[in-house]
Amino acid sequence: MMALFDAPLRTRLIVPVFTFMALWGCALSITRYSIPEEMEEGSFVANLATDLGLDVRSLVQRSAKLDVIQSKNYLDINKETGELIIREKIDRESICMTKTTSCFLKMDVILENPIRIFNLELEIMDINDNAPLFRRKTMHLDISEATPPGERFSLTNAVDADVGANSIKTYYLSESKYFNIDIQTGSDGSKYVDLVLSGNLDREEHSSHNLILTAVDGGVPPRSGTASIVINVLDINDNAPLFSQPVYAVNVSENAAAGTVVMTLNATDLDEGTNAQLVYSYTLYTSEKTQEIFSLDPNTGEIKVKGVIDYEESQSFEMHIQAQDRGASPLTGNCKVLLNVTDLNDNYPEVTIKSVKSSLTEDVAVGTLIAVISVRDRDSGRNGVVELTLNQEKSLPFRLDKSSEGYFELLVSKPLDREIISKYDITLRVTDKGSPPLSENETITLEILDINDNAPKFPQSFYTIHVVENNLPGALLTSLSAFDPDLNENQYLVYFIMEKEIVNTSMSMLFSINPENGDLYALKTFDYEREREFLFHIEARDSGVPPLSSNVTVHIIILDQNDNTPLIVSPWRAQGSVVEEVIPRSTDKGHLVAKVIAIDADSEQNARVTYQLLQITDSTLFSLDQYNGEIRTTRMFSYRDPRVQRLVIVAKDNGQPALSATVTIKISTVEHAMSFSETTELPIEYDVFTDLNLYLVIGLGAVSFLLLITILVIIVLKCQKPKPKAIKLPPANRNSVISRNSMISQRSSTIADSTLISSDAYWYSLFLAETRKGKVVVRQPIIPKGAGYFVSSIPRSIGPSETTDSRASTLEYSK
């Protein structure tokens, strides 16, 4: 309401007093409404326009507004309908903090032009929206078991934020035969509750009690809250110590050692704490002699031997013992202990070895005599009856036979094996029939002597050894150790290789074994391209009489090493020379220019060759297939392209590390294709032609000779002086040579591919066309005059081709 007067006060300094009186006179009447708390937002309260006698349209025209006094604005006016509605839920407990039955919310409805004020009072009615709540969810009480019934104990009350009928109405206690509650009402109407003891408590029966206290209000429906009551019953000394039985009968052996526990008394007290702590002691009825021989522990009740017990002097003892607790008014319990002394077997039996053998060979016959034993016991009756036995912890191959009264023979009962047990400790145990029985032990040590009855044994019957080629001569391959369980010379082993020839070669020329420790060595360097594997036997023999032996199979597998560089066999070129190819400039895209072929004498991945362009004049003009080595044009030639293209191609294997070879191809282009059908006759002098025939005859004779006597050729190969290595071919093509006519040629669109000709003996290609009038005619393009040619072949006897320093299988010309 004060906000309505702030604006005029800012514009005028003096306001007539009667103006304020007139305004206050307009607001003397009060309109009251009552609503329950927690009404939903938008709920209808009243129609102000009707109740105040106002036109609905004037609410908007006169700027009607609602001013709540000293509180949050929970209501609002709908100016279109004139209704008073809930703007926000109203919580009665948050508006009226004090627990009063009435709670009002005061507000003013203010209209302007002219100003008019209507006073409203909104009574907030309480609903049962709060449950009773205990300030302490768990209440602990300590009550002595001696507390008399009727004793009262105050409890923490519950509180309820609601008022009137919705406040706390009553309390309930969970069922108990020892406790109930007494509810009282205060001057302000609040409820108080006391816990009342209704029965006698016994801590030994129930040491604690757990109760549930429930507070219920008077709302509809009623709400409730709970709290736990934990009652700990305090002990009093109301139970005397109690022994498990009034009389104990115990047997004790004579000559029992000092400190021997006879028995332990165990009395119980149902109380707790110091009321249950017991002290044991003799009563006056126990004789002094008994107390001198036996001790009693006051804390544990343990009875021990303190003096000497003699059966002949006293056959029994009687003790009177009491247990007393440590309570303020101590209580006691009593029992009697009867001790009966048991007579003992005082003399130990005796065992004597009359005759004994300290060692036997492991092949002695069953029934062989080892020793003669005598036994006796100086006691009489059953205490003097003795029994002689062997230690049966292990199954011993021996037995005892009674030869006469008091005498026994120790014999072999099973075959002996020194490799299983080399020495026996035979324990003879003599025991009497006394109670308790006495016994005496005697041990005989018997050593088993060895004979050569075990052959050497290898850990496995078959050994597979992998050796990488190019090994060093004398390299250790493995150690083959056999085991012989015998002793001394019977276990001394000698190793040797069992002789076996492979293609007239003895194993002892290839491998060597240390006769003492079985270390196996390689005597030569192995070549995977020549030898793949070896299979032979190694024998281990002991030094016994007679000697025994066993053998093992050894399988040597030679592993390939990337030790051969790829050899480019097509296009052929002289060592260090450049291969030249001529193609027309009108060649189409995709035209095959040349094909590079390289071979690798290694195997598997080491022999897998791929091709790459190392250098190229124009990378857009040619392409190289990395797998088959084909060089093709990628586009047609243009007038800007140089007439000569230079390609450097590398052939690389897949070994680790990779080895490679390169070839340089010079490609020349011509404007028009030339005819390749013309034959140029190159005269070769008759003496050269005669030498060529001689070479061919010698080559054919060598091949025939090798086919008939292969074994002799291998021996010759081994004896030959090794030549410089270039490349080794795979075994299947060991004697093969690939050659191709790669002379300088001028060709049109037809390019002669490399020809790979194979045979079991060798690969070669002779570019001989025909013989005419004593002259060799070679089909070649026109070349400079005066160039002489000769043809050579590689005989099969040289094995794998080595073309690095050789002119074999080539067609060459000299300048």
C-alpha positions in Angstrom: 0.0 0.0 0.0 2.9 2.3 0.7 4.0 2.0 -2.9 0.9 3.8 -4.0 1.9 7.0 -2.2 5.6 7.0 -3.3 4.9 8.6 -6.7 2.8 11.7 -5.5 5.4 12.3 -2.7 8.1 12.6 -5.3 6.2 15.3 -7.3 4.6 17.3 -4.5 6.2 18.4 -1.2 3.1 19.3 0.6 0.0 17.0 0.7 -3.1 17.9 2.7 -3.8 15.7 5.7 -7.5 15.1 4.8 -6.4 13.4 1.6 -4.7 10.6 3.6 -7.7 10.4 5.9 -10.0 9.9 2.9 -7.8 7.1 1.5 -7.6 5.3 4.8 -11.3 5.6 5.2 -11.8 3.7 2.0 -9.9 0.6 3.4 -11.6 0.2 6.8 -13.7 -2.8 5.7 -11.9 -6.3 5.7 -12.8 -9.3 3.6 -11.8 -12.7 4.9 -11.3 -16.0 3.1 -10.2 -19.5 4.3 -8.3 -22.0 2.2 -6.3 -25.2 3.0 -2.5 -25.2 2.6 -0.7 -26.9 -0.3 -3.4 -26.0 -2.9 -2.1 -26.4 -6.5 -1.0 -23.5 -8.6 -3.9 -21.8 -10.5 -6.5 -23.0 -8.0 -9.6 -20.7 -7.5 -9.9 -18.9 -4.2 -12.7 -16.3 -4.6 -14.3 -13.9 -7.1 -13.1 -10.5 -6.0 -15.1 -8.6 -8.4 -18.3 -10.1 -7.1 -17.3 -10.0 -3.4 -16.1 -6.4 -3.6 -18.9 -5.2 -5.9 -16.7 -4.2 -8.7 -17.2 -4.3 -12.5 -14.8 -6.8 -14.0 -13.8 -4.3 -16.7 -12.8 -1.7 -14.1 -10.0 -4.0 -12.9 -8.1 -3.5 -16.0 -9.1 0.2 -16.4 -8.2 1.0 -12.9 -4.9 -1.1 -12.8 -6.0 -3.4 -10.0 -3.1 -5.0 -8.2 -2.5 -7.2 -5.2 -0.2 -6.1 -2.4 0.8 -8.8 0.2 1.8 -7.5 3.6 5.0 -8.9 5.2 5.0 -12.1 3.1 5.7 -13.6 -0.3 3.1 -13.0 -3.0 1.4 -16.4 -3.2 -1.8 -15.2 -5.0 -2.7 -13.2 -8.1 -5.8 -11.5 -9.6 -7.2 -12.7 -12.9 -8.2 -9.3 -14.3 -10.3 -10.8 -17.1 -12.6 -12.8 -14.7 -12.0 -11.0 -11.4 -11.0 -14.2 -9.7 -8.4 -14.5 -6.9 -6.2 -17.6 -7.8 -3.2 -19.4 -6.3 0.1 -18.3 -7.8 2.4 -20.6 -5.8 1.8 -23.4 -3.3 1.4 -22.2 0.3 3.1 -24.1 3.1 1.4 -23.1 6.4 4.4 -24.2 8.5 6.8 -21.9 6.6 4.4 -18.8 6.9 3.4 -19.3 10.6 6.5 -20.6 12.4 4.8 -20.6 15.8 2.4 -23.5 16.6 -0.8 -21.5 16.6 -4.1 -22.8 15.5 -4.8 -19.8 13.3 -2.6 -18.5 10.5 -3.5 -15.5 8.4 -2.1 -14.0 5.2 -2.9 -10.2 5.0 -3.0 -8.4 1.6 -4.5 -5.3 0.0 -6.3 -4.9 -3.4 -5.5 -1.4 -4.8 -7.4 0.4 -7.5 -6.4 3.7 -9.2 -8.4 6.5 -10.7 -9.7 7.1 -8.1 -7.5 5.3 -5.6 -9.3 2.7 -3.5 -7.9 0.0 -1.2 -9.7 -3.2 -0.1 -8.2 -5.2 2.9 -8.1 -9.0 2.6 -7.3 -11.6 5.1 -6.6 -15.2 3.9 -6.7 -17.8 6.6 -4.4 -20.8 5.8 -6.0 -24.0 7.1 -3.7 -26.8 8.3 -3.7 -30.2 6.6 -1.9 -33.3 7.8 1.2 -33.0 5.6 3.9 -33.7 8.2 4.6 -37.0 10.0 5.8 -37.1 13.6 9.6 -37.0 13.8 12.0 -38.1 16.6 15.0 -35.9 17.2 17.0 -39.1 17.9 16.4 -42.1 15.7 18.1 -44.5 18.2 18.0 -44.1 22.1 20.4 -46.1 24.2 19.6 -47.0 27.9 21.8 -48.9 30.4 19.7 -50.6 33.0 21.0 -52.9 35.8 19.5 -56.3 36.1 18.8 -55.5 39.7 16.5 -52.6 38.8 13.0 -53.2 40.4 9.9 -53.3 38.3 8.0 -49.9 38.0 11.2 -47.9 37.5 10.6 -45.1 34.9 13.0 -43.9 32.2 12.5 -40.7 30.2 12.5 -40.9 26.4 13.0 -38.4 23.7 9.6 -37.2 22.4 8.6 -36.8 18.8 7.6 -33.5 17.2 5.0 -32.8 14.5 5.0 -29.5 12.5 1.2 -29.7 12.1 -1.2 -28.3 14.7 -4.5 -29.1 16.3 -5.9 -32.5 15.5 -3.0 -33.1 13.0 -0.4 -33.0 15.8 0.9 -36.0 17.8 -2.0 -38.0 19.3 -0.4 -41.0 21.0 2.6 -43.4 21.2 3.0 -47.2 20.8 5.7 -49.5 22.0 6.6 -52.8 20.3 5.7 -55.9 22.2 7.8 -56.7 25.3 7.2 -58.6 28.5 9.7 -56.4 30.4 8.8 -52.9 29.3 5.7 -50.6 28.6 5.2 -46.9 28.2 3.3 -44.2 30.1 1.9 -41.3 28.0 1.4 -37.9 29.6 -0.1 -34.6 28.3 1.5 -31.2 28.9 -0.2 -27.9 29.6 0.1 -27.0 25.9 -1.5 -30.2 24.8 1.8 -31.9 23.8 2.3 -35.6 24.5 5.2 -36.9 26.6 6.2 -40.6 27.0 8.2 -42.5 29.7 9.5 -46.1 29.5 8.4 -48.2 32.5 10.1 -51.5 33.6 7.3 -54.0 34.1 9.4 -57.2 34.9 12.6 -58.5 36.4 15.6 -58.3 34.1 18.1 -61.2 33.9 21.3 -60.4 32.0 22.2 -64.1 31.7 19.0 -64.7 29.9 18.8 -61.5 27.8 21.8 -59.2 27.8 20.0 -56.5 25.6 16.6 -55.5 24.5 15.6 -53.8 21.2 12.3 -51.9 21.2 10.5 -49.8 18.6 8.7 -46.6 19.8 6.1 -45.3 17.3 4.5 -41.8 17.4 1.1 -41.3 15.6 -0.7 -38.0 14.9 -4.5 -37.4 14.7 -4.8 -36.5 11.1 -6.9 -38.4 8.5 -5.2 -40.5 7.4 -2.9 -40.6 10.4 0.9 -40.3 9.9 3.6 -41.9 12.1 7.3 -41.8 12.9 9.5 -44.4 14.7 12.6 -44.6 16.9 14.7 -47.5 18.2 15.3 -48.1 21.8 18.4 -50.2 22.6 18.5 -51.3 26.3 21.8 -52.8 27.6 21.3 -54.9 30.7 24.1 -54.3 33.3 25.4 -57.4 35.2 25.4 -58.0 38.9 27.2 -60.9 40.7 24.2 -63.2 41.1 25.7 -66.4 39.8 28.2 -68.7 41.6 31.0 -70.5 39.7 29.9 -74.0 38.5 32.1 -77.0 37.6 31.0 -79.3 34.8 30.8 -82.3 37.3 31.2 -82.6 41.1 33.8 -85.4 41.0 36.6 -86.0 38.4 38.4 -89.3 38.1 41.9 -89.1 36.3 44.6 -91.6 35.7 48.3 -90.5 36.1 51.3 -92.6 35.2 54.0 -93.3 37.6 57.3 -91.6 37.0 55.5 -88.9 35.1 57.9 -86.0 34.5 57.6 -82.8 36.4 55.5 -80.3 34.5 53.2 -83.0 33.1 49.7 -81.7 32.8 47.3 -84.1 34.6 44.1 -82.2 33.7 42.6 -78.7 33.4 39.6 -77.8 35.5 37.1 -75.5 33.8 34.5 -73.9 35.9 32.0 -71.4 34.4 30.3 -68.3 35.7 27.3 -66.9 33.9 28.1 -63.3 35.0 30.5 -61.1 33.1 33.4 -58.9 33.7 35.1 -59.3 37.1 32.0 -61.2 38.3 33.0 -64.0 35.9 36.8 -64.0 36.6 37.6 -67.1 38.6 40.4 -68.1 41.0 41.2 -71.8 41.7 42.6 -73.0 45.0 42.9 -76.1 47.2 40.5 -76.3 50.2 41.6 -77.4 53.7 40.5 -80.9 53.0 43.4 -81.5 50.6 46.4 -83.1 52.2 49.8 -81.4 52.3 51.5 -84.4 50.6 49.1 -84.1 47.7 49.8 -80.4 47.4 53.6 -81.1 47.4 53.3 -83.6 44.5 50.8 -81.7 42.4 50.5 -77.9 41.6 47.3 -76.0 40.8 47.3 -72.9 38.6 45.0 -70.3 40.2 44.1 -68.6 37.0 43.7 -71.5 34.5 42.8 -74.4 36.8 45.6 -76.6 35.3 46.9 -79.4 37.5 50.5 -80.4 36.9 53.0 -82.9 38.3 55.4 -81.2 40.7 57.0 -84.0 42.6 57.8 -87.7 42.0 55.0 -90.2 41.6 55.7 -93.7 42.9 53.1 -96.4 42.4 54.6 -98.5 45.1 54.2 -95.7 47.7 50.8 -94.2 46.7 48.3 -95.7 44.3 45.9 -92.7 44.4 45.5 -89.1 45.5 42.4 -87.0 46.4 42.0 -83.2 45.8 39.3 -80.8 47.0 39.3 -77.7 44.8 37.2 -74.5 44.9 36.6 -71.8 42.2 35.9 -68.3 43.5 34.8 -65.2 41.4 36.2 -61.7 41.8 32.9 -59.9 42.5 32.3 -57.4 45.3 30.6 -60.2 47.2 32.5 -63.2 45.9 30.7 -66.5 45.3 32.4 -70.0 45.2 31.9 -73.4 43.6 33.6 -76.8 44.7 34.6 -80.1 43.2 36.7 -83.2 44.0 39.4 -84.8 41.9 40.5 -88.4 42.3 43.9 -89.3 40.8 44.7 -93.0 40.2 48.4 -93.9 39.6 49.0 -96.4 36.7 51.9 -98.8 37.0 54.5 -98.5 34.1 56.6 -100.9 32.1 60.0 -99.6 33.3 62.4 -101.8 31.3 63.1 -101.3 27.6 63.6 -104.4 25.3 67.0 -105.0 23.9 68.1 -105.9 20.3 71.5 -107.2 19.4 73.1 -107.8 15.9 75.0 -111.0 15.9 76.2 -111.2 12.3 75.6 -108.7 9.4 76.7 -108.0 5.8 77.3 -104.4 4.9 77.0 -104.7 1.1 75.4 -106.8 -1.6 75.4 -106.8 -5.4 72.1 -105.8 -7.0 71.8 -109.3 -8.7 71.8 -111.4 -5.5 69.2 -114.1 -5.3 66.0 -113.8 -3.2 66.5 -115.5 0.2 70.1 -114.3 0.7 71.0 -114.0 4.4 71.9 -110.4 5.5 72.0 -110.5 9.3 71.3 -112.6 12.5 69.5 -110.7 15.3 68.7 -111.6 18.9 66.1 -109.9 21.2 65.2 -109.9 24.9 63.3 -108.0 27.7 64.1 -108.2 31.5 60.5 -107.5 32.4 58.1 -110.3 33.2 54.6 -111.2 32.1 53.2 -109.3 29.2 55.8 -106.6 29.8 58.5 -109.1 28.9 56.9 -110.4 25.7 58.6 -108.8 22.7 58.0 -108.4 19.0 60.6 -107.7 16.3 59.5 -105.8 13.2 61.0 -103.9 10.2 60.3 -100.2 9.6 57.4 -100.3 7.2 57.4 -96.6 6.2 58.9 -97.8 2.9 58.2 -101.1 1.2 61.5 -102.8 1.8 62.7 -105.9 -0.1 63.6 -107.7 3.1 61.8 -110.0 5.6 62.4 -111.4 9.1 62.3 -115.1 9.8 62.3 -116.5 13.3 65.0 -119.1 13.5 64.7 -120.0 17.2 63.5 -118.5 20.5 64.8 -115.0 20.7 66.7 -115.2 17.3 65.7 -113.8 13.9 67.3 -113.9 10.4 67.1 -110.9 8.0 66.7 -112.2 4.4 66.3 -110.6 0.9 62.6 -111.0 -0.1 62.5 -109.2 -3.5 65.0 -108.5 -6.4 67.2 -105.5 -5.7 67.8 -102.6 -8.1 70.6 -100.2 -7.3 69.3 -97.6 -9.8 66.1 -97.3 -7.8 67.6 -97.4 -4.3 71.4 -97.6 -3.8 71.5 -97.8 0.0 69.0 -99.1 2.6 68.8 -98.0 6.2 67.0 -101.0 7.7 65.5 -100.1 11.1 64.7 -103.1 13.4 62.1 -102.2 16.0 61.6 -104.4 19.1 58.5 -103.7 21.2 57.2 -105.3 24.3 53.5 -106.0 25.2 53.5 -103.7 28.3 51.1 -100.8 28.8 52.2 -98.5 27.5 54.6 -100.6 25.3 58.3 -99.8 25.3 60.4 -100.2 22.2 64.0 -100.0 21.0 65.4 -99.4 17.5 68.5 -100.7 15.8 69.6 -99.6 12.3 71.5 -101.7 9.7 73.0 -99.9 6.7 73.2 -102.0 3.6 74.9 -100.7 0.4 73.9 -102.1 -3.0 76.7 -102.6 -5.4 76.3 -101.8 -9.1 76.4 -104.2 -12.2 76.1 -103.1 -15.8 72.4 -103.8 -16.3 71.3 -100.5 -17.9 71.9 -99.3 -21.5 72.4 -95.6 -22.1 69.3 -93.7 -22.8 68.8 -90.5 -24.9 66.1 -88.0 -23.8 64.4 -88.5 -27.1 64.6 -91.0 -30.0 64.7 -88.5 -32.8 66.5 -85.2 -33.1 65.8 -82.6 -35.7 68.5 -79.9 -36.0 68.2 -76.8 -38.2 71.4 -75.4 -39.7 71.6 -72.2 -41.7 73.7 -72.6 -44.8 77.1 -71.0 -45.1 77.9 -72.1 -41.5 81.5 -72.0 -40.4 83.3 -75.4 -40.5 83.6 -76.7 -37.0 80.5 -75.0 -35.7 78.7 -76.6 -32.8 75.3 -77.9 -34.0 73.9 -79.4 -30.8 74.8 -81.6 -27.8 73.4 -85.1 -27.7 73.7 -86.3 -24.2 72.6 -89.8 -23.1 72.1 -90.9 -19.6 73.2 -94.2 -18.0 71.9 -94.8 -14.4 74.8 -97.2 -13.7 77.9 -96.3 -11.7 81.6 -95.8 -12.4 82.8 -97.5 -15.7 79.3 -98.8 -16.3 78.1 -95.2 -16.8 81.1 -93.8 -18.7 79.7 -93.2 -22.2 81.4 -92.9 -25.6 79.6 -91.3 -28.6 80.3 -91.9 -32.3 78.5 -91.5 -35.6 77.3 -94.8 -37.2 78.9 -94.9 -40.6 76.7 -94.2 -43.6 77.6 -93.2 -47.1 75.5 -90.7 -49.1 76.6 -90.6 -52.7 80.0 -92.1 -51.8 80.4 -89.5 -49.0 80.8 -90.8 -45.4 79.0 -89.0 -42.6 82.2 -88.7 -40.7 83.5 -86.4 -43.5 80.5 -84.1 -43.0 80.0 -84.3 -39.2 82.0 -84.9 -36.1 80.9 -85.8 -32.5 82.9 -85.4 -29.3 83.2 -89.0 -28.0 83.1 -87.7 -24.4 80.2 -85.3 -24.2 78.2 -85.8 -27.4 78.8 -82.4 -28.9 78.0 -82.6 -32.6 80.0 -80.4 -35.0 79.7 -79.6 -38.8 83.0 -80.3 -40.6 82.1 -78.3 -43.7 80.2 -75.3 -44.9 76.8 -76.4 -46.2 75.1 -74.9 -49.3 71.3 -75.1 -49.3 71.4 -75.0 -53.1 73.4 -78.3 -53.1 72.4 -80.1 -49.9 69.0 -79.9 -48.2 69.1 -82.5 -45.4 71.0 -85.4 -43.8 69.7 -88.4 -41.9 72.1 -90.6 -39.8 72.4 -92.3 -36.4 74.6 -91.6 -33.4 75.4 -94.4 -30.9 76.2 -94.0 -27.2 78.0 -97.0 -25.6 79.0 -97.5 -22.0 82.3 -99.0 -20.7 80.8 -101.9 -18.8 81.5 -105.6 -19.3 79.8 -106.4 -21.5 79.2 -102.9 -22.9 75.7 -101.8 -23.6 74.6 -99.2 -26.2 71.7 -97.4 -27.7 71.4 -95.1 -30.7 69.4 -92.1 -31.8 68.3 -90.8 -35.2 69.6 -87.3 -36.2 67.9 -85.3 -38.9 69.9 -82.3 -40.1 67.9 -79.8 -42.1 69.8 -77.1 -44.0 68.0 -73.7 -44.0 68.3 -71.3 -46.9 70.1 -68.0 -46.5 69.7 -65.1 -48.9 73.2 -65.5 -50.3 72.5 -65.4 -54.0 72.0 -62.1 -55.9 69.3 -62.1 -58.6 70.7 -62.8 -62.1 69.2 -60.9 -65.0 69.0 -63.3 -67.9 66.8 -61.2 -70.1 67.4 -58.9 -71.9 71.0 -60.3 -72.2 73.9 -57.9 -72.2 77.6 -58.2 -71.9 79.0 -57.4 -68.5 78.7 -53.7 -67.7 77.1 -53.0 -71.1 73.8 -51.2 -71.9 70.9 -53.0 -73.5 69.6 -51.1 -76.5 66.1 -51.4 -77.9 64.7 -49.6 -81.0 61.0 -48.9 -81.3 59.0 -46.7 -83.7 57.7 -43.4 -82.4 54.2 -44.4 -83.6 54.0 -47.1 -81.0 50.6 -47.2 -79.2 49.9 -47.0 -75.5 50.4 -50.3 -73.7 53.0 -51.6 -76.3 55.5 -54.1 -74.9 58.9 -52.6 -75.2 61.0 -55.2 -73.4 60.7 -57.8 -70.7 63.2 -58.1 -67.8 63.7 -61.6 -66.4 65.8 -62.4 -63.4 66.3 -65.6 -61.6 67.5 -66.2 -58.0 69.2 -69.5 -56.9 67.7 -69.2 -53.4 64.4 -70.6 -52.4 61.0 -69.4 -51.1 61.0 -65.7 -50.1 64.7 -65.3 -50.8 64.0 -66.3 -54.5 61.0 -64.1 -55.0 62.1 -61.3 -57.3 60.4 -58.0 -57.9 61.2 -55.3 -60.3 61.5 -51.5 -59.8 62.4 -48.5 -61.9 65.6 -47.0 -60.4 66.1 -44.3 -63.0 64.0 -43.2 -66.0 64.2 -40.3 -68.4 60.5 -39.7 -68.5 58.4 -41.4 -65.9 55.2 -40.7 -67.8 56.2 -42.6 -70.8 57.0 -46.1 -69.6 55.6 -48.5 -66.9 57.2 -51.5 -65.3 55.2 -54.5 -63.9 56.9 -55.3 -60.6 56.1 -59.0 -60.8 56.7 -60.1 -64.5 59.2 -57.3 -65.5 57.2 -56.2 -68.6 58.1 -52.7 -69.8 55.2 -51.1 -71.6 54.4 -47.6 -72.9 51.9 -45.7 -70.9 51.1 -43.2 -73.7 52.1 -42.4 -77.3 55.3 -40.6 -78.2 55.0 -36.8 -78.9 57.3 -34.6 -80.8 58.6 -33.2 -77.5 59.9 -36.6 -76.2 63.6 -37.2 -76.6 64.5 -39.8 -79.2 66.6 -41.7 -76.7 65.1 -42.9 -73.3 67.3 -44.4 -70.6 65.8 -46.8 -68.0 67.7 -48.3 -65.1 65.8 -51.3 -63.7 66.6 -53.1 -60.4 65.6 -56.7 -59.7 65.4 -57.3 -56.0 64.7 -60.5 -54.0 62.6 -60.7 -50.9 65.4 -61.9 -48.5 66.7 -60.2 -45.4 68.7 -58.2 -46.2 67.5 -58.0 -49.8 70.0 -58.5 -52.7 69.5 -56.9 -56.1 70.9 -56.6 -59.6 70.4 -53.8 -62.2 70.2 -53.5 -65.9 70.3 -50.4 -68.1 68.1 -50.3 -71.1 68.6 -47.6 -73.8 65.4 -47.2 -75.9 65.8 -45.4 -79.2 62.9 -44.3 -81.3 62.7 -44.2 -85.1 60.2 -42.5 -87.3 59.2 -45.6 -89.3 59.2 -49.3 -88.7 61.9 -51.3 -90.4 61.5 -54.7 -92.0 63.1 -57.5 -89.9 62.6 -60.3 -92.5 65.8 -59.5 -94.3 68.7 -61.7 -93.5 72.2 -60.4 -93.3 74.7 -63.0 -94.0 77.8 -62.6 -91.9 80.6 -64.7 -93.2 82.4 -66.7 -90.6 85.8 -68.0 -91.5 86.0 -71.8 -91.8 88.4 -72.1 -88.9 85.9 -70.5 -86.6 83.1 -72.7 -87.9 85.3 -75.7 -87.4 86.0 -74.7 -83.8 82.3 -74.2 -83.2 81.6 -77.7 -84.4 84.3 -79.0 -82.1 82.6 -77.2 -79.2 79.2 -78.7 -80.0 80.6 -82.2 -80.2 82.4 -81.9 -76.9 79.3 -80.5 -75.2 77.1 -83.3 -76.5 79.6 -85.9 -75.4 79.9 -84.4 -72.0 76.1 -84.4 -71.5 75.9 -88.0 -72.6 78.7 -88.9 -70.3 77.1 -87.2 -67.3 73.8 -88.9 -67.9 75.4 -92.4 -67.8 77.7 -92.0 -64.8 76.2 -89.4 -62.5 78.1 -90.5 -59.4 81.5 -89.9 -61.1 80.4 -86.4 -62.1 79.5 -85.5 -58.5 83.0 -86.6 -57.3 84.5 -84.5 -60.1 82.4 -81.5 -59.1 83.7 -81.8 -55.5 87.3 -81.9 -56.7 86.9 -79.0 -59.1 88.5 -75.7 -58.1 85.7 -73.4 -56.9 84.9 -70.6 -59.3 84.0 -67.0 -58.3 80.4 -66.9 -57.3 77.8 -65.0 -59.2 74.5 -66.6 -58.6 73.2 -70.1 -57.7 70.2 -71.5 -59.4 67.5 -73.6 -57.6 68.3 -77.3 -57.4 65.6 -78.2 -60.0 67.4 -75.9 -62.5 70.9 -76.4 -61.1 72.5 -76.9 -64.5 70.4 -74.4 -66.4 71.4 -71.3 -68.2 69.0 -68.8 -69.6 70.2 -66.9 -72.6 68.4 -64.6 -75.0 69.4 -62.8 -78.1 69.6 -59.3 -77.0 71.8 -57.9 -79.7 71.2 -54.4 -80.9 68.1 -54.7 -83.0 65.8 -52.5 -84.9 62.3 -53.7 -84.9 58.8 -52.4 -85.7 55.8 -53.1 -83.5 56.8 -56.8 -83.0 59.2 -57.2 -80.2 60.8 -60.6 -79.7 60.1 -61.7 -76.0 62.8 -63.4 -73.9 62.8 -67.1 -74.5 63.3 -69.3 -71.4 64.4 -72.7 -72.6 65.0 -75.4 -69.8 66.3 -78.9 -69.7 67.6 -81.1 -66.9 71.2 -80.6 -68.1 71.4 -76.9 -69.0 69.6 -74.0 -70.7 71.1 -72.5 -73.7 70.2 -70.7 -76.8 72.2 -70.7 -80.0 71.2 -68.2 -82.6 72.0 -70.2 -85.6 69.7 -69.9 -88.5 71.1 -72.1 -91.2 74.4 -73.2 -92.7 74.8 -72.3 -96.3 77.9 -73.0 -98.4 80.2 -73.5 -95.4 79.1 -70.3 -93.7 77.0 -69.7 -90.6 74.1 -67.3 -91.4 72.9 -65.4 -88.4 69.6 -63.4 -88.8 70.4 -60.0 -87.5 69.7 -56.4 -88.5 72.4 -54.6 -90.5 75.4 -54.0 -88.2 78.8 -52.6 -88.8 81.1 -54.6 -91.0 84.1 -56.3 -89.6 82.3 -57.5 -86.5 83.3 -61.1 -85.9 81.0 -63.5 -83.9 81.6 -66.7 -82.0 79.3 -69.1 -80.1 80.2 -70.9 -76.9 78.2 -73.4 -74.7 78.4 -74.4 -71.0 79.1 -78.1 -70.4 76.8 -79.7 -67.9 79.7 -80.9 -65.8 80.3 -77.5 -64.2 77.0 -77.6 -62.2 75.2 -74.4 -61.4 75.9 -71.7 -64.0 78.1 -68.8 -63.0 77.8 -66.1 -65.6 79.6 -63.3 -63.9 83.0 -64.1 -65.3 82.0 -66.6 -67.9 81.1 -66.3 -71.6 79.1 -69.5 -71.6 75.7 -69.6 -73.3 76.2 -66.2 -74.8 76.5 -64.7 -78.3 79.1 -62.0 -78.3 80.9 -59.8 -80.8 84.2 -58.2 -80.5 84.8 -54.7 -81.7 
